[in-house]
Amino acid sequence: MENIRRVSRSVWKVSVDSNVYFIDGPEKIIIDAGPRSYRNILSSFLEKIVDLRKIQRVFFTHLHYDHIGNFDLFPNASFHASREEIARWRKNPYEAVLDEFMAEKSKEIDLREFPDLDWLEVIHTPGHTSGSVCFWLPSEKVLFTGDTIFRNGTGRTDLPTSVPEEMQKSVVKLVAYNFSVLCPGHDY
């Protein structure tokens, strides 16, 4: 499996157990930051395609440890998640992150809600978590699905932060997007 791959004109995928995406668009954005255990590998792969100091924003599809683990690789970035994820994280970091070390480490993040961007759409897709989101890059027909849709079907809904009764509605919502490239949070 290739660990670094360009998936569209402005999107790069870096695979390290979970997927990290770099969008070289009007802003330099990372979608999800991968698990902490792959920190050195992820850093070396990403540095082949972008100066990590130039990343302006990190967008999280949700706040589980395998998607936020390397937030601090991006010293000049702002960090964004959905209102629901931020509220859960503020109330109980461990419940939001599902890992003691990363729950404590995540307290260093200044989490903000997503900004309104005219070139990248945030799609609220509760199911995997109550605050899960996906992203739509219409100019290239790229759909980033986090853990809502995997290559082989829908994401997990058996975790403490899952909302299984919402997953089907979220998947149906995503079917309406006429995507050419699917970018899931994991490759299974």
C-alpha positions as CSV (number, residue, x, y, z in Angstrom):
1,M,0.0,0.0,0.0
2,E,1.2,3.5,-0.8
3,N,1.5,5.6,2.2
4,I,1.5,8.9,0.3
5,R,-0.8,9.4,-2.7
6,R,-2.3,12.3,-4.5
7,V,-6.0,11.6,-4.8
8,S,-7.0,14.7,-6.8
9,R,-5.5,17.9,-8.1
10,S,-5.2,19.5,-4.6
11,V,-5.7,16.6,-2.2
12,W,-3.0,14.3,-0.8
13,K,-3.7,11.2,1.3
14,V,-1.2,9.9,3.9
15,S,-2.1,6.5,5.3
16,V,-0.9,5.6,8.8
17,D,-3.5,3.2,10.3
18,S,-6.1,6.0,9.9
19,N,-5.9,8.5,7.0
20,V,-4.7,12.0,7.1
21,Y,-5.6,14.4,4.2
22,F,-3.8,17.5,3.1
23,I,-5.7,20.0,1.0
24,D,-3.6,22.5,-0.9
25,G,-6.4,24.9,-1.7
26,P,-7.1,28.5,-1.0
27,E,-5.9,27.6,2.5
28,K,-3.6,24.7,3.5
29,I,-5.8,22.3,5.5
30,I,-5.2,19.0,7.2
31,I,-8.2,16.8,7.7
32,D,-7.7,14.6,10.8
33,A,-4.2,14.2,12.4
34,G,-3.8,10.4,12.8
35,P,-2.9,8.3,15.8
36,R,-0.1,9.4,18.1
37,S,1.7,6.0,17.7
38,Y,2.5,6.9,14.1
39,R,3.8,10.4,14.8
40,N,7.3,10.0,13.4
41,I,6.1,8.2,10.3
42,L,3.3,10.7,9.6
43,S,5.6,13.7,10.1
44,S,8.2,12.3,7.7
45,F,5.5,11.5,5.0
46,L,3.8,14.9,5.4
47,E,7.0,16.8,5.2
48,K,7.6,15.3,1.7
49,I,4.5,17.3,0.4
50,V,4.2,20.4,2.7
51,D,6.0,22.4,5.2
52,L,4.1,21.6,8.4
53,R,4.5,25.2,9.6
54,K,2.4,26.4,6.6
55,I,-0.7,24.4,7.6
56,Q,-3.3,27.0,8.5
57,R,-6.1,24.8,9.8
58,V,-6.7,21.3,11.1
59,F,-10.2,20.1,10.7
60,F,-11.3,17.0,12.7
61,T,-14.1,14.8,11.5
62,H,-14.5,13.8,15.2
63,L,-12.3,13.8,18.2
64,H,-11.3,10.1,18.7
65,Y,-7.7,9.6,19.6
66,D,-6.8,8.0,16.2
67,H,-8.0,11.2,14.4
68,I,-6.4,13.9,16.7
69,G,-3.2,12.2,17.8
70,N,-0.7,14.5,16.1
71,F,-2.5,17.9,16.3
72,D,0.7,19.4,17.6
73,L,2.7,18.7,14.4
74,F,1.1,21.9,13.1
75,P,2.4,24.8,15.2
76,N,0.7,27.6,13.3
77,A,-2.6,26.0,12.6
78,S,-6.0,26.6,14.2
79,F,-8.0,23.5,15.2
80,H,-11.7,23.0,14.4
81,A,-14.4,20.5,15.2
82,S,-18.2,20.5,15.3
83,R,-20.1,22.3,18.1
84,E,-21.3,18.9,19.4
85,E,-17.8,17.4,19.5
86,I,-16.4,20.4,21.3
87,A,-19.2,20.4,23.9
88,R,-18.7,16.7,24.6
89,W,-14.9,17.2,24.8
90,R,-15.3,20.1,27.2
91,K,-17.6,18.1,29.4
92,N,-15.6,14.9,29.4
93,P,-12.4,14.8,27.4
94,Y,-11.9,11.1,27.9
95,E,-15.4,10.2,26.7
96,A,-14.8,12.3,23.5
97,V,-11.2,11.0,22.8
98,L,-11.4,7.4,24.1
99,D,-7.8,7.4,25.3
100,E,-6.4,8.6,28.6
101,F,-3.1,10.0,27.3
102,M,-4.7,11.8,24.3
103,A,-7.6,13.1,26.4
104,E,-5.1,14.8,28.7
105,K,-2.9,15.9,25.8
106,S,-5.9,17.3,23.9
107,K,-6.4,19.9,26.6
108,E,-3.6,21.8,24.8
109,I,-5.9,22.3,21.8
110,D,-7.8,25.6,21.4
111,L,-10.7,24.0,19.7
112,R,-13.0,26.2,17.6
113,E,-16.1,25.6,15.5
114,F,-15.6,25.4,11.7
115,P,-15.3,28.6,9.8
116,D,-17.6,29.3,6.8
117,L,-15.5,28.6,3.7
118,D,-17.0,29.0,0.3
119,W,-14.8,26.3,-1.2
120,L,-15.2,23.5,1.4
121,E,-18.5,22.4,2.8
122,V,-18.9,20.9,6.3
123,I,-21.6,18.2,6.4
124,H,-23.0,17.2,9.8
125,T,-23.3,13.4,9.9
126,P,-24.1,12.1,13.4
127,G,-23.7,8.3,13.8
128,H,-20.2,7.4,14.6
129,T,-20.3,10.2,17.1
130,S,-23.0,12.7,17.8
131,G,-20.8,15.4,16.3
132,S,-19.2,13.6,13.4
133,V,-18.8,15.6,10.2
134,C,-17.8,15.0,6.6
135,F,-16.3,17.5,4.2
136,W,-17.2,18.2,0.5
137,L,-14.7,19.7,-1.9
138,P,-17.1,20.5,-4.8
139,S,-14.4,21.8,-7.2
140,E,-12.9,18.3,-7.4
141,K,-15.9,16.2,-6.3
142,V,-14.0,14.8,-3.3
143,L,-15.9,13.6,-0.3
144,F,-14.1,13.2,3.0
145,T,-16.1,10.8,5.2
146,G,-14.1,10.3,8.4
147,D,-15.6,7.3,10.2
148,T,-19.1,7.7,8.7
149,I,-18.4,5.7,5.6
150,F,-15.5,3.4,5.0
151,R,-14.5,1.8,1.7
152,N,-16.4,-1.3,2.7
153,G,-19.5,0.2,4.2
154,T,-20.7,2.4,7.0
155,G,-18.6,3.2,10.0
156,R,-18.8,1.8,13.5
157,T,-21.7,2.8,15.8
158,D,-20.8,0.6,18.8
159,L,-18.7,3.2,20.8
160,P,-19.8,5.2,23.8
161,T,-20.1,8.4,21.7
162,S,-22.0,6.7,18.8
163,V,-25.6,7.5,17.8
164,P,-26.6,4.4,15.8
165,E,-30.1,5.6,15.1
166,E,-28.7,8.6,13.2
167,M,-26.2,6.7,11.0
168,Q,-28.6,5.7,8.2
169,K,-29.9,9.3,7.8
170,S,-26.3,10.5,7.6
171,V,-25.3,7.9,5.0
172,V,-28.4,8.8,2.9
173,K,-27.5,12.5,3.1
174,L,-24.0,11.6,1.7
175,V,-25.4,9.6,-1.2
176,A,-26.8,12.9,-2.6
177,Y,-23.2,14.1,-3.2
178,N,-22.0,13.1,-6.7
179,F,-18.5,12.4,-5.6
180,S,-15.7,11.1,-7.8
181,V,-13.2,10.5,-5.0
182,L,-14.1,9.0,-1.6
183,C,-11.7,9.8,1.2
184,P,-12.6,7.7,4.3
185,G,-11.0,7.9,7.7
186,H,-9.7,4.3,7.4
187,D,-9.1,2.0,4.4
188,Y,-11.3,-0.9,5.5
